[in-house]
Structure formats: C-alpha cells, structure tokens
Amino acid sequence: MPQYSTTMSRQEGVARDTIAFHIEKPAAFRHQPGQAIDVVLSRAGAGDAQELRHAFSIVSAPGEPQIVFATRMRASEFKRALGALRPGSRLTISGPFGSMTLHPDGQRPAALIAGGIGITPFMSMLRWARSERTARSFLLLYSNRSPQDSAFLDELRQLEHSLPAFRLMATMTDIGSSTAWDGPTGMIDAAMLRKAVGSRQSPIYYVAGPPSMVTAMRGVLESLGVVSDDVRSEEFYGY
Ligand SMILES: Cc1cc2nc3c(=O)[nH]c(=O)nc-3n(C[C@H](O)[C@H](O)[C@H](O)COP(=O)(O)OP(=O)(O)OC[C@H]3O[C@@H](n4cnc5c(N)ncnc54)[C@H](O)[C@@H]3O)c2cc1C
C-alpha cells in the first residue's frame, strides 16, 4: 500500500468530543469516496519501530485540496497522540484502501445507514455527489444518541438543499428530556428502514457504525429480503 509523509493543517470540533483532522494532501494521493487511510504516528520518544497505527474513513471528497478524517476523542494512547498534533506536525498515512465504494451503476439508489461517527465515509460520498452534480439517488439514515453527538448534521441539512436526489432521515436514541429535538427518535429498525426507502427500486445498502449496529442492520436487511450482494460494509473495530 502506498505510504506518504504529510503535515497536520488543523483540527476542527464537529460534535461533542469529536474532532475532524485536516491534513495536507500528497500530490500523488487519489481516493474513491468510501475509502479509508491508516494514520501512522510515532510513539512519544521512540523510533519508527514503535509506531501507532489506526484506520479512518476519509471524510473529504476526492476533489478537495486536503484530506479530512474524523473520530470521537477517547482516552486511548493513539487518540492522545493524535490530539497532541499541532499545525505543521508531521505524520504518515498509508492507503487509500477499502471496497465500500459506490456501485458502478449510478441508476441504483444508495441507501446509507450511519451510526454515530460511522457517518465519515458517507460524507465523502455526498460531498463527491455535490461536486459532481450527480443525479444518483441517495438516502441517509443517521442515528446518534443526541444532536450534540451528530457530526456534520448542519452540513447534511444543507446538502439536502443542494442535492435534489438526496434525503436525510436523522434519528436520536438517547435525548432524555432536556434536549430540543422534534425529529424521529429510537434506533433504526425494519419499520423505519422500510418507510424511509419507500418506493426506491433496488437500492444498494451501505452500513457504517458501531459493530453491534452493523450486525443488527445486516439482520434487519436480511429480514426485509435484501440479498447480501446488495449490502456493503467493512469491519472497523477498536474505536
Ligand atoms: C465502514 C465503517 C467506517 C468507519 N469509519 C470510522 C471513522 O472514520 N472514524 C471513527 O472514529 N470510527 C469509524 N468507524 C467506527 C465506528 O463507527 C464506531 O465504532 C462507532 O461509531 C462508535 O462510536 P459512536 O460514539 O459514534 O457510536 P454510539 O454513539 O455508541 O452509537 C451510534 C448510534 O448507533 C446506535 N446503535 C448502536 N447499536 C445499535 C443497534 N444494535 N441497532 C441500531 N442502532 C444501534 C446508537 O443507538 C446510536 O444512535 C467506522 C465503522 C465502519 C463500519
């Protein structure tokens, strides 16, 4: 896999405890929406043999000048080292890799199912769709605990206005009584999915989120008669 040395440009808060990292794009780097990179950091005070490595989906579209990835900031050694990077800090990336890319047949609607920060690969797809002015139909079901946890929610609402064939359905699963949210609540299930898909013909389903959600969604799709060839996901553990 190609490996590139690059530079941190900036960090941007995109939801509670959730940071988007903007890094310089190496001249030879190309990716397809839905793909990922490994980010490789040196362990503090150690040489290359002591590297820390983590996979992240790419948020940015292929045509953007920088590469963007995002994650929830938890207290792991990798995320502490990542959060300590400042503008100008050097880091290594390798990739891109991953096959959760858009189906070559643009007539097939894309039904994207995201849980939490699993929204990242879908941001790249939707930003690409906006830049290409594609007529491809996109549906996004986006589940979060609360609006404060929902990365890129404002941008997704704007995308609904600029992409005529895109529909967003966001649901919150843990809002309690104190947060203002008048949209759908509860986990994505068979009834919610069937209603959102409506009359769309033969969608390809893409699933990204916590492992428990990916497993549950595979079961829901199977119960709705969707064949496994029409379901795309990848294993992303250890976040
Ligand atoms: C293809 C792919 C790409 C990914 N890319 C990234 C990345 O770039 N960066 C990154 O940090 N992580 C990435 N992940 C990992 C990932 O999404 C995290 O494991 C996950 O989101 C956990 O953290 P959270 O706080 O966002 O989720 P949580 O807040 O715990 O959950 C998100 C939502 O999922 C719902 N949910 C949970 N279980 C179920 C269930 N059984 N049925 C229905 N709904 C459920 C919750 O109710 C909640 O609304 C990726 C995962 C996949 C599969």
The ligand as a MOL file (V3000), in Angstrom:
LIG
                    3D

  0  0  0     0  0            999 V3000
M  V30 BEGIN CTAB
M  V30 COUNTS 53 58 0 0 0
M  V30 BEGIN ATOM
M  V30 1 C -17.3610 1.2550 7.4070 0
M  V30 2 C -17.0200 1.9050 8.7250 0
M  V30 3 C -16.2650 3.0860 8.7370 0
M  V30 4 C -15.9200 3.7110 9.9580 0
M  V30 5 N -15.1570 4.8630 9.9390 0
M  V30 6 C -14.8100 5.4510 11.1200 0
M  V30 7 C -14.0280 6.6520 11.1570 0
M  V30 8 O -13.6260 7.1820 10.1280 0
M  V30 9 N -13.7400 7.2190 12.3630 0
M  V30 10 C -14.1430 6.6390 13.5530 0
M  V30 11 O -13.8320 7.1680 14.6210 0
M  V30 12 N -14.8710 5.4810 13.5570 0
M  V30 13 C -15.2050 4.8910 12.3700 0
M  V30 14 N -15.9390 3.7330 12.3730 0
M  V30 15 C -16.2210 3.1060 13.6700 0
M  V30 16 C -17.4930 3.4760 14.2410 0
M  V30 17 O -18.4910 3.9750 13.5490 0
M  V30 18 C -17.5640 3.4100 15.7670 0
M  V30 19 O -17.4040 2.0740 16.1510 0
M  V30 20 C -18.8630 3.9140 16.3560 0
M  V30 21 O -19.4020 4.9370 15.6820 0
M  V30 22 C -18.8010 4.0570 17.8680 0
M  V30 23 O -18.8360 5.2750 18.3820 0
M  V30 24 P -20.0650 6.3220 18.4760 0
M  V30 25 O -19.8630 7.0470 19.7620 0
M  V30 26 O -20.0590 7.1270 17.2490 0
M  V30 27 O -21.3610 5.4160 18.4840 0
M  V30 28 P -22.6000 5.3740 19.5140 0
M  V30 29 O -22.9950 6.7470 19.9270 0
M  V30 30 O -22.3270 4.3770 20.5800 0
M  V30 31 O -23.7300 4.7640 18.5600 0
M  V30 32 C -24.1600 5.4520 17.4180 0
M  V30 33 C -25.6170 5.1400 17.1640 0
M  V30 34 O -25.7630 3.7670 16.8320 0
M  V30 35 C -26.9200 3.2680 17.5080 0
M  V30 36 N -26.8520 1.8210 17.7020 0
M  V30 37 C -25.9780 1.1350 18.4650 0
M  V30 38 N -26.2580 -0.1840 18.4340 0
M  V30 39 C -27.3510 -0.3320 17.6460 0
M  V30 40 C -28.1390 -1.4550 17.2380 0
M  V30 41 N -27.8670 -2.6900 17.6550 0
M  V30 42 N -29.1890 -1.2250 16.4030 0
M  V30 43 C -29.4950 0.0380 15.9900 0
M  V30 44 N -28.7810 1.1300 16.3550 0
M  V30 45 C -27.7330 0.9460 17.1730 0
M  V30 46 C -26.9000 4.0170 18.8400 0
M  V30 47 O -28.1700 3.9790 19.4710 0
M  V30 48 C -26.5260 5.4140 18.3720 0
M  V30 49 O -27.6590 6.1410 17.9680 0
M  V30 50 C -16.3200 3.1210 11.1710 0
M  V30 51 C -17.1030 1.9410 11.1540 0
M  V30 52 C -17.4480 1.3330 9.9410 0
M  V30 53 C -18.2530 0.0640 9.9870 0
M  V30 END ATOM
M  V30 BEGIN BOND
M  V30 1 1 1 2
M  V30 2 1 2 3
M  V30 3 2 2 52
M  V30 4 2 3 4
M  V30 5 1 4 5
M  V30 6 1 4 50
M  V30 7 2 5 6
M  V30 8 1 6 7
M  V30 9 1 6 13
M  V30 10 2 7 8
M  V30 11 1 7 9
M  V30 12 1 9 10
M  V30 13 2 10 11
M  V30 14 1 10 12
M  V30 15 2 12 13
M  V30 16 1 13 14
M  V30 17 1 14 15
M  V30 18 1 14 50
M  V30 19 1 15 16
M  V30 20 1 16 17
M  V30 21 1 16 18
M  V30 22 1 18 19
M  V30 23 1 18 20
M  V30 24 1 20 21
M  V30 25 1 20 22
M  V30 26 1 22 23
M  V30 27 1 23 24
M  V30 28 2 24 25
M  V30 29 1 24 26
M  V30 30 1 24 27
M  V30 31 1 27 28
M  V30 32 2 28 29
M  V30 33 1 28 30
M  V30 34 1 28 31
M  V30 35 1 31 32
M  V30 36 1 32 33
M  V30 37 1 33 34
M  V30 38 1 33 48
M  V30 39 1 34 35
M  V30 40 1 35 36
M  V30 41 1 35 46
M  V30 42 1 36 37
M  V30 43 1 36 45
M  V30 44 2 37 38
M  V30 45 1 38 39
M  V30 46 1 39 40
M  V30 47 2 39 45
M  V30 48 1 40 41
M  V30 49 2 40 42
M  V30 50 1 42 43
M  V30 51 2 43 44
M  V30 52 1 44 45
M  V30 53 1 46 47
M  V30 54 1 46 48
M  V30 55 1 48 49
M  V30 56 2 50 51
M  V30 57 1 51 52
M  V30 58 1 52 53
M  V30 END BOND
M  V30 END CTAB
M  END
